[in-house]
Amino acid sequence: MSIAHGTNIEAKPMNMNENETPINQTLINPLGIERNLRMKEVIEAVGLSRATIYRMMGVFKFPLAVKVSLSLVGWKAAELREYMQLGPDGWYEKYGKQQEAEKLKRQQA
C-alpha cells in the first residue's frame, strides 16, 4: 500500500500500480494521522454522484460522513476502502443495520 503525504488525493506515488485507485492509498496528513476525504475526492474515488452518495447514506448503504466543523463534513479513508471491498449491500449488513437501529432509538427517545 502506498503512502501519499499532503492533501492532494490525485498525487500518484511512483510505486502505485496503474489500476490502483487513489483511495487505496493511505492518506496521511503532516501530523501522521489519516485524514478525512472531501466530497470531490469521494466522488472521484468511488465513481458515484453526490446525490447517489447522500441517497445511499440515507438508507445506510454508504459510510456516514463525519462532521469536521459547523459547515464541513468528510469521510474516513479507511471506511471508504472497506466500502469499496464490501459494496453497498455488504456495508449495510456489516454496519448499516446497527446505524439504522441507533437512529431509530434516538428518534424514539
C-alpha positions in Angstrom: 0.0 0.0 0.0 1.4 3.4 -1.0 1.6 6.4 1.2 0.8 9.9 -0.1 1.8 12.9 2.0 -0.2 16.2 1.9 -3.7 16.8 0.8 -3.7 16.1 -2.9 -5.6 12.8 -3.5 -4.6 12.9 -7.2 -0.9 12.7 -6.3 0.3 9.3 -7.7 3.3 7.9 -6.0 6.0 6.3 -8.2 5.2 2.8 -6.7 1.4 3.0 -7.3 0.1 0.4 -9.7 -1.7 1.6 -12.9 -5.1 0.2 -11.8 -4.8 1.2 -8.1 -7.2 4.0 -7.2 -6.2 6.9 -5.0 -8.5 5.7 -2.2 -6.3 2.6 -1.9 -3.5 4.8 -0.7 -3.1 5.6 3.0 -3.8 9.3 3.1 -1.6 10.8 5.9 -1.6 14.4 6.9 1.6 16.1 8.1 0.8 15.1 11.7 0.9 11.4 10.8 -2.9 11.0 11.1 -5.1 9.5 8.3 -7.1 12.5 7.1 -10.8 12.7 6.0 -11.7 13.0 2.4 -13.9 15.8 1.0 -16.9 15.1 -1.3 -15.0 15.8 -4.5 -12.4 13.2 -3.6 -15.0 10.7 -2.6 -16.8 11.1 -5.9 -13.6 10.6 -7.8 -12.7 7.5 -5.7 -16.0 5.6 -5.7 -17.4 6.8 -9.0 -20.8 7.8 -7.6 -22.6 11.2 -7.9 -23.1 13.4 -4.9 -26.8 12.7 -5.0 -26.3 9.0 -5.0 -23.8 9.2 -2.1 -26.3 11.1 0.0 -29.2 8.8 -1.0 -27.2 5.7 -0.1 -26.2 7.3 3.2 -29.9 7.8 3.9 -30.5 4.1 3.7 -27.2 3.2 5.4 -25.6 1.6 2.4 -22.6 4.1 2.3 -20.3 5.2 5.1 -21.7 8.1 7.0 -19.9 11.5 6.8 -18.1 12.8 9.8 -18.8 16.4 10.9 -15.4 18.2 10.9 -16.8 21.7 11.6 -20.1 23.6 11.5 -20.2 23.5 7.7 -17.7 20.8 6.7 -18.0 17.1 6.5 -15.6 14.4 5.5 -15.3 10.7 5.0 -12.8 8.4 6.7 -10.5 6.9 4.0 -10.4 3.6 5.9 -14.2 3.3 5.8 -14.3 4.1 2.1 -11.7 1.5 1.3 -13.8 -1.0 3.3 -16.9 0.1 1.5 -15.2 -0.5 -1.9 -14.4 -4.0 -0.8 -17.9 -4.8 0.7 -20.1 -2.9 -1.7 -23.4 -1.3 -0.7 -25.2 -4.4 0.5 -22.2 -5.7 2.3 -21.7 -2.3 4.0 -25.4 -2.4 5.1 -25.1 -5.9 6.5 -21.9 -5.1 8.5 -22.6 -1.5 9.6 -25.8 -0.1 8.2 -28.2 -2.2 10.3 -26.6 -1.1 13.5 -26.5 2.6 12.4 -30.2 2.4 11.4 -31.1 0.9 14.8 -29.2 3.6 16.6 -31.0 6.3 14.6 -34.4 4.8 15.4 -33.5 4.6 19.1 -32.5 8.3 19.1 -35.8 9.2 17.4 -37.8 7.3 20.0 -36.1 8.9 22.9 
